[in-house]
Amino acid sequence: MPEETIPDDEPCYVISIAARLVSLHPQTLRYYDRIGLLRPSRTSGRIRLYSTSDIERLRKIVRLTDELGVNLAGVEVILNMSDRIAALQRDLSELQMQAQAQIRALQARIREMEQEARASSDYQVINVSAKEVKERSKEDAP
């Protein structure tokens, strides 16, 4: 039977386990939730459940505060900027994939048109380099 992996955003740790994983007191995790540094999921009984991504976020908070001496206001700014950068990177990656798909579609269309032009004696495909285009535009300029 194949081993199932748990998604990073799947809430699965109660507060005591999450606190132990990051070596913090559960009250500290409650405080981080109260000030908005972390938003764990909640059950219908209002029990906090932390995901693997929540644990990683807590580890970042601990590193920023303990190792780098950043205060909680600074931590909030850094985490918000990190989240924004990650979102922008995802958007950029999506745009790059879309652009690549469009480039492939255009290249396929060019190949089709070239084949059609070769089959028809009425048209001839002329390849012009960027350098030639630049030189011709200089010649045409007043």
ABEGO torsion letter per residue (X at the ends): XBBBBBBAABBABBAAAAAAAAGBBAAAAAAAAAAGABBBBBBAAGBBBBBAAAAAAAAAAAAAAAAAGBBAAAAAAAAAAAAAAAAAAAAAAAAAAAAAAAAAAAAAAAAAAAAAAAABAABBBBBBBAAAAAAAAAAABX
